Amino acid sequence: MRVLLLVLGLLLLTPVVSYSQANKIGVIDLQMVIANSKAGKAAKSAFEAEFKQKQQIIESKNAQLEALKNEFIQSGPVMNETTRKQKAEQIDRLDKDLQRSRADFRDELQRKDYELLEKILKDLDGILQSIGTSEGYTIIIEKTEGGVIFSLPSIDLTQKVIQAYDAKN
């Protein structure tokens, strides 16, 4: 019985020992690649320029709304009922338009951010496949999303991927 348990134990441990010796693991920080690569920096710059333009439109509408509100507060008591009602409706329409513009702006920016990120990740997939295959990696794990708490710097492929990505673009 003891011999059977010993043989069974050795058989169970053999794959673990051979697994840890035969496989090569790498990690990558995709956020760092996106932030530090030339293409990532260009995408971020384009995104920020568009954000700034949209933000100016929102700020302009907001300033217009505030001016109407102030005018209404100051002149409201002396306005006749019809004018006051029209001005209140105008403020309400402008406020709803501003809220709609903000929501559209937020949705558009999220979509644009997703599209830019998707393009970069698609490009990186080929680079990671190439590095993984040519250097014999069994698995490459994303640091931040993969739940990696600790890894040795020697298995971090982030800088290598940034260099390969920059050379490709």
Short mmCIF file of the C-alpha atoms (twelve columns), coordinates in Angstrom:
data_MODEL
# 
_entry.id   MODEL 
# 
loop_
_atom_site.group_PDB 
_atom_site.id 
_atom_site.type_symbol 
_atom_site.label_atom_id 
_atom_site.label_alt_id 
_atom_site.label_comp_id 
_atom_site.label_asym_id 
_atom_site.label_seq_id 
_atom_site.Cartn_x 
_atom_site.Cartn_y 
_atom_site.Cartn_z 
_atom_site.pdbx_PDB_model_num 
ATOM 1   C CA . MET A 1   0.000   0.000  0.000   1 
ATOM 2   C CA . ARG A 2   2.835   2.390  0.885   1 
ATOM 3   C CA . VAL A 3   4.601   1.591  -2.345  1 
ATOM 4   C CA . LEU A 4   1.455   2.392  -4.306  1 
ATOM 5   C CA . LEU A 5   1.076   5.754  -2.543  1 
ATOM 6   C CA . LEU A 6   4.768   6.532  -3.144  1 
ATOM 7   C CA . VAL A 7   4.504   5.721  -6.859  1 
ATOM 8   C CA . LEU A 8   1.264   7.701  -7.153  1 
ATOM 9   C CA . GLY A 9   2.864   10.682 -5.371  1 
ATOM 10  C CA . LEU A 10  5.889   10.598 -7.676  1 
ATOM 11  C CA . LEU A 11  3.647   10.439 -10.730 1 
ATOM 12  C CA . LEU A 12  1.679   13.449 -9.545  1 
ATOM 13  C CA . LEU A 13  4.800   15.497 -8.811  1 
ATOM 14  C CA . THR A 14  6.554   14.686 -12.093 1 
ATOM 15  C CA . PRO A 15  4.395   16.987 -14.275 1 
ATOM 16  C CA . VAL A 16  4.855   19.862 -11.806 1 
ATOM 17  C CA . VAL A 17  8.632   19.527 -11.829 1 
ATOM 18  C CA . SER A 18  8.829   19.175 -15.609 1 
ATOM 19  C CA . TYR A 19  6.317   22.013 -16.110 1 
ATOM 20  C CA . SER A 20  8.308   24.488 -14.073 1 
ATOM 21  C CA . GLN A 21  11.546  23.611 -15.876 1 
ATOM 22  C CA . ALA A 22  10.306  23.503 -19.471 1 
ATOM 23  C CA . ASN A 23  8.120   26.572 -19.737 1 
ATOM 24  C CA . LYS A 24  9.103   30.181 -20.241 1 
ATOM 25  C CA . ILE A 25  6.840   32.918 -18.876 1 
ATOM 26  C CA . GLY A 26  6.893   36.606 -19.697 1 
ATOM 27  C CA . VAL A 27  4.953   39.587 -18.433 1 
ATOM 28  C CA . ILE A 28  4.065   42.880 -20.090 1 
ATOM 29  C CA . ASP A 29  2.537   46.141 -18.891 1 
ATOM 30  C CA . LEU A 30  0.267   47.162 -21.784 1 
ATOM 31  C CA . GLN A 31  -0.593  50.503 -20.175 1 
ATOM 32  C CA . MET A 32  3.103   51.368 -20.111 1 
ATOM 33  C CA . VAL A 33  3.501   50.292 -23.743 1 
ATOM 34  C CA . ILE A 34  0.584   52.502 -24.762 1 
ATOM 35  C CA . ALA A 35  1.839   55.454 -22.710 1 
ATOM 36  C CA . ASN A 36  5.490   55.218 -23.801 1 
ATOM 37  C CA . SER A 37  5.406   54.033 -27.406 1 
ATOM 38  C CA . LYS A 38  5.483   56.523 -30.285 1 
ATOM 39  C CA . ALA A 39  2.099   55.353 -31.594 1 
ATOM 40  C CA . GLY A 40  0.585   55.503 -28.109 1 
ATOM 41  C CA . LYS A 41  1.870   59.031 -27.559 1 
ATOM 42  C CA . ALA A 42  0.544   60.129 -30.972 1 
ATOM 43  C CA . ALA A 43  -2.870  58.592 -30.232 1 
ATOM 44  C CA . LYS A 44  -2.962  60.290 -26.841 1 
ATOM 45  C CA . SER A 45  -2.040  63.632 -28.405 1 
ATOM 46  C CA . ALA A 46  -4.777  63.310 -31.048 1 
ATOM 47  C CA . PHE A 47  -7.272  62.283 -28.392 1 
ATOM 48  C CA . GLU A 48  -6.363  65.254 -26.170 1 
ATOM 49  C CA . ALA A 49  -6.660  67.690 -29.099 1 
ATOM 50  C CA . GLU A 50  -10.142 66.424 -29.885 1 
ATOM 51  C CA . PHE A 51  -11.047 66.500 -26.196 1 
ATOM 52  C CA . LYS A 52  -9.892  70.119 -25.933 1 
ATOM 53  C CA . GLN A 53  -11.970 71.133 -28.958 1 
ATOM 54  C CA . LYS A 54  -15.106 69.446 -27.603 1 
ATOM 55  C CA . GLN A 55  -14.463 70.880 -24.145 1 
ATOM 56  C CA . GLN A 56  -14.389 74.401 -25.581 1 
ATOM 57  C CA . ILE A 57  -17.788 73.849 -27.211 1 
ATOM 58  C CA . ILE A 58  -19.237 72.625 -23.904 1 
ATOM 59  C CA . GLU A 59  -17.715 75.562 -22.007 1 
ATOM 60  C CA . SER A 60  -19.162 78.005 -24.543 1 
ATOM 61  C CA . LYS A 61  -22.658 76.537 -24.167 1 
ATOM 62  C CA . ASN A 62  -22.273 76.558 -20.393 1 
ATOM 63  C CA . ALA A 63  -21.235 80.241 -20.407 1 
ATOM 64  C CA . GLN A 64  -24.235 81.069 -22.599 1 
ATOM 65  C CA . LEU A 65  -26.543 79.232 -20.185 1 
ATOM 66  C CA . GLU A 66  -25.049 81.005 -17.149 1 
ATOM 67  C CA . ALA A 67  -25.457 84.391 -18.839 1 
ATOM 68  C CA . LEU A 68  -29.134 83.649 -19.565 1 
ATOM 69  C CA . LYS A 69  -29.693 82.495 -15.993 1 
ATOM 70  C CA . ASN A 70  -28.081 85.638 -14.582 1 
ATOM 71  C CA . GLU A 71  -30.120 87.822 -16.901 1 
ATOM 72  C CA . PHE A 72  -33.262 85.988 -15.838 1 
ATOM 73  C CA . ILE A 73  -32.428 86.383 -12.135 1 
ATOM 74  C CA . GLN A 74  -31.737 90.101 -12.495 1 
ATOM 75  C CA . SER A 75  -34.536 90.984 -14.917 1 
ATOM 76  C CA . GLY A 76  -37.087 88.364 -13.925 1 
ATOM 77  C CA . PRO A 77  -38.995 90.456 -11.389 1 
ATOM 78  C CA . VAL A 78  -39.572 93.280 -13.882 1 
ATOM 79  C CA . MET A 79  -40.508 91.038 -16.842 1 
ATOM 80  C CA . ASN A 80  -44.108 90.458 -17.763 1 
ATOM 81  C CA . GLU A 81  -45.441 86.934 -17.309 1 
ATOM 82  C CA . THR A 82  -45.192 85.946 -21.012 1 
ATOM 83  C CA . THR A 83  -41.596 87.130 -21.367 1 
ATOM 84  C CA . ARG A 84  -40.608 85.460 -18.106 1 
ATOM 85  C CA . LYS A 85  -42.187 82.172 -19.233 1 
ATOM 86  C CA . GLN A 86  -40.429 82.348 -22.645 1 
ATOM 87  C CA . LYS A 87  -37.095 83.118 -20.995 1 
ATOM 88  C CA . ALA A 88  -37.528 80.210 -18.537 1 
ATOM 89  C CA . GLU A 89  -38.352 77.854 -21.433 1 
ATOM 90  C CA . GLN A 90  -35.307 79.125 -23.339 1 
ATOM 91  C CA . ILE A 91  -33.095 78.444 -20.300 1 
ATOM 92  C CA . ASP A 92  -34.633 74.990 -19.914 1 
ATOM 93  C CA . ARG A 93  -34.061 74.147 -23.608 1 
ATOM 94  C CA . LEU A 94  -30.465 75.363 -23.441 1 
ATOM 95  C CA . ASP A 95  -29.864 73.390 -20.238 1 
ATOM 96  C CA . LYS A 96  -31.242 70.204 -21.828 1 
ATOM 97  C CA . ASP A 97  -29.138 70.849 -24.941 1 
ATOM 98  C CA . LEU A 98  -26.052 71.267 -22.767 1 
ATOM 99  C CA . GLN A 99  -26.756 68.016 -20.905 1 
ATOM 100 C CA . ARG A 100 -27.318 66.203 -24.218 1 
ATOM 101 C CA . SER A 101 -24.089 67.668 -25.632 1 
ATOM 102 C CA . ARG A 102 -22.152 66.538 -22.561 1 
ATOM 103 C CA . ALA A 103 -23.540 63.004 -22.844 1 
ATOM 104 C CA . ASP A 104 -22.833 62.880 -26.598 1 
ATOM 105 C CA . PHE A 105 -19.350 64.251 -25.978 1 
ATOM 106 C CA . ARG A 106 -18.631 61.644 -23.302 1 
ATOM 107 C CA . ASP A 107 -19.954 58.814 -25.507 1 
ATOM 108 C CA . GLU A 108 -17.974 60.009 -28.528 1 
ATOM 109 C CA . LEU A 109 -14.763 60.273 -26.532 1 
ATOM 110 C CA . GLN A 110 -15.245 56.805 -25.050 1 
ATOM 111 C CA . ARG A 111 -15.842 55.390 -28.539 1 
ATOM 112 C CA . LYS A 112 -12.788 57.197 -29.922 1 
ATOM 113 C CA . ASP A 113 -10.636 56.024 -27.003 1 
ATOM 114 C CA . TYR A 114 -11.820 52.456 -27.573 1 
ATOM 115 C CA . GLU A 115 -11.045 52.638 -31.306 1 
ATOM 116 C CA . LEU A 116 -7.537  53.990 -30.722 1 
ATOM 117 C CA . LEU A 117 -6.849  51.408 -28.028 1 
ATOM 118 C CA . GLU A 118 -8.205  48.608 -30.203 1 
ATOM 119 C CA . LYS A 119 -5.914  49.578 -33.095 1 
ATOM 120 C CA . ILE A 120 -2.851  49.683 -30.844 1 
ATOM 121 C CA . LEU A 121 -3.726  46.358 -29.209 1 
ATOM 122 C CA . LYS A 122 -4.234  44.768 -32.626 1 
ATOM 123 C CA . ASP A 123 -0.747  45.932 -33.672 1 
ATOM 124 C CA . LEU A 124 0.731   44.748 -30.378 1 
ATOM 125 C CA . ASP A 125 -0.828  41.315 -30.761 1 
ATOM 126 C CA . GLY A 126 1.329   40.591 -33.800 1 
ATOM 127 C CA . ILE A 127 4.451   41.851 -32.041 1 
ATOM 128 C CA . LEU A 128 3.715   39.763 -28.945 1 
ATOM 129 C CA . GLN A 129 3.054   36.690 -31.096 1 
ATOM 130 C CA . SER A 130 6.377   37.234 -32.842 1 
ATOM 131 C CA . ILE A 131 8.367   37.725 -29.643 1 
ATOM 132 C CA . GLY A 132 6.609   34.824 -27.944 1 
ATOM 133 C CA . THR A 133 7.280   32.450 -30.804 1 
ATOM 134 C CA . SER A 134 10.839  33.524 -31.607 1 
ATOM 135 C CA . GLU A 135 11.995  33.527 -27.989 1 
ATOM 136 C CA . GLY A 136 10.164  30.377 -26.928 1 
ATOM 137 C CA . TYR A 137 7.660   31.789 -24.450 1 
ATOM 138 C CA . THR A 138 4.919   29.435 -23.339 1 
ATOM 139 C CA . ILE A 139 2.805   32.276 -21.996 1 
ATOM 140 C CA . ILE A 140 2.942   36.075 -21.824 1 
ATOM 141 C CA . ILE A 141 0.742   37.615 -19.133 1 
ATOM 142 C CA . GLU A 142 -0.442  41.211 -18.910 1 
ATOM 143 C CA . LYS A 143 0.844   42.614 -15.614 1 
ATOM 144 C CA . THR A 144 -1.973  44.848 -14.477 1 
ATOM 145 C CA . GLU A 145 -4.986  42.939 -15.805 1 
ATOM 146 C CA . GLY A 146 -3.509  39.479 -15.322 1 
ATOM 147 C CA . GLY A 147 -3.381  39.784 -11.559 1 
ATOM 148 C CA . VAL A 148 0.414   39.666 -11.413 1 
ATOM 149 C CA . ILE A 149 1.488   40.865 -7.993  1 
ATOM 150 C CA . PHE A 150 5.191   40.220 -8.405  1 
ATOM 151 C CA . SER A 151 7.485   39.266 -11.246 1 
ATOM 152 C CA . LEU A 152 11.204  39.367 -11.713 1 
ATOM 153 C CA . PRO A 153 12.409  42.165 -13.985 1 
ATOM 154 C CA . SER A 154 14.126  39.541 -16.112 1 
ATOM 155 C CA . ILE A 155 10.773  38.264 -17.432 1 
ATOM 156 C CA . ASP A 156 9.309   41.736 -18.084 1 
ATOM 157 C CA . LEU A 157 8.992   42.222 -21.853 1 
ATOM 158 C CA . THR A 158 7.544   45.747 -21.731 1 
ATOM 159 C CA . GLN A 159 10.618  47.642 -22.979 1 
ATOM 160 C CA . LYS A 160 11.328  45.038 -25.650 1 
ATOM 161 C CA . VAL A 161 7.752   45.356 -26.941 1 
ATOM 162 C CA . ILE A 162 7.943   49.178 -26.922 1 
ATOM 163 C CA . GLN A 163 11.151  49.049 -28.972 1 
ATOM 164 C CA . ALA A 164 9.684   46.539 -31.443 1 
ATOM 165 C CA . TYR A 165 6.463   48.553 -31.751 1 
ATOM 166 C CA . ASP A 166 8.344   51.816 -32.311 1 
ATOM 167 C CA . ALA A 167 10.529  50.127 -34.941 1 
ATOM 168 C CA . LYS A 168 7.417   48.843 -36.729 1 
ATOM 169 C CA . ASN A 169 5.783   52.294 -36.883 1 
# 
